Amino acid sequence: MIKVPGPDDYRRSAMLDKEFLESYPLYKWFALTRFSRPDTFKYSPSVVKNCPNCKSDQTFAFADFDEASWMQRSAGRAGTSLQDIYKDISLKINYECKGCDSFQMNFMLKFSSDGAKVQKVGQYPAITIKPSQEINIFLGEYVDLFKKGLVCESQSYGIAAFSYYRRIVELEIERLLSEIEFHVESENIEAFRSGFREIKDSHYAKNKIELISQVIPSHLKPGGTNPMGILYRVLSEGIHSLTDEECLQKAKAVRETLESFVHLLNANKDAIAKLSSATKELLVKK
């Protein structure tokens, strides 16, 4: 007996990817591993984006697609594989906010000449190019470099984006190390300060990271991963031998590491400050 595919089957074989729709920049290729007709896109994962009507992040679900373009493309192609039908096609799809049930996001997709890859060539509303408030405050005068990196990343200019983020790390590494001192365990503080004094006048950011990363406290190493060690490896690599796509991947990794590390520093500092304040309150004699 032939089993007719149901909703769960379509969800498991969803062609479109949540990360691709939510965070991929324009013109960055996404490799397709499954193929399905556009009318099954309604089973694709929902995405979370900001809704101007709701004025907050909301869940968006697939609404519809440019059916006329698809019908024209697939007409007379009975028996042709779906991948062949997607070859070199452009397709507009729409996602609707589930908060207000009215505002729609639009994605214009372009498939590769072999139908095996897809990229976004247009998106409305446009991709938000805005650093978080934490990064704004932390980077201060260098936040414009971060914004330029975001713009380059959004347009898939990998070499340019990587260069901007790398420059930020080089400029801000001493400040990062100063912030880390607040978190170093007492038994390591002297080693930290000694290493810091040794390298404070060094012009090589990677040397600073290499020495200090050895005494990073465990609560600043989520999952055992040392973010400073990751940044050190990135700074140690030459940019000239990398392709634009490789630089784009590394740019994203540097940005996310920097954003996450700044968040960790702030979160732990706030927690320690609250604990200290609460402890003092408990010690106050009535």
Phi, psi and omega in degrees: 000129181280128180275128177276126180302137178248180181307317181297323178296317180293323179296318180293333182252028182304133183280319182274146186251139181301313181297321179301312183288322185283316193231351179293136176286167176298145174071008175267126184287141174242124181282126181274136178248347180221156180226137178209162179291150180302332181290350176264000179297341179298343178267001179290158180300145175287164179236157178246118179217168180282134178255119179299328179291312182280342182058039179195168176290133183223164175276131177246133179245153179303133181251302181196181180216171180283086187295326182298317180297319181293318181296320179296320182291319187271353181300133177073014181247030178303134180088350177280144180293153180299322179300320179295322180293326181284351183304120172061022181268150171251140184214129178262130177234153184234138176241140184245140179293130179273356177279313181252349181056031179220315184287135181242142169263142180240135176237130173257117184255143175233125181266150183290169183295338176259001178074006185267350182224159178219149176222156173273125177251358176196151180203135175226130355297158181299155177302130180289124179247081186211121179290156178293162179298323179300314180293320177306311183290316185293315185282333177055243184294341182266005183295334178295326176295321179295318179297320178296322176298319179297318179298313180297319179296320182294337180258009180064030173271083189297313182298317181293315181298314180298320180297317179294313181294321178298319179298320178299316179299318180297320182284326188257002186298322180294322178293319177301317181294322177297320179293324181296326182305327180298337186254351185292136179297151185303324182289346180251357189296322180293319178296321179297310183294323179296314179295322180296317180296321182297321189254002185301326182267004181288143179268358184255106183300323184295329177293322180296316181294318184300316183289317186282332184299340181289340182244019176297128179295152186299327183288352174257013178236075182301128180067019180081003181272129180267105183298326179292325177295322179296315179296323178299315181296321180296316181291338180281341183274141176284145182272338189289336182268358184265148174282167179299320179295319178295320177296323180296317178297317181290325177299315179298319181294318179297314181299311182295323177296315180296314180298314182293321182292319177298319178297316179298316179300314181293316182298314181290324178295317178297318181296317180295319179297318179294320179296317180297317180296316180296321180296317179298321178298321181291331183275347179294126180281135178280000000 
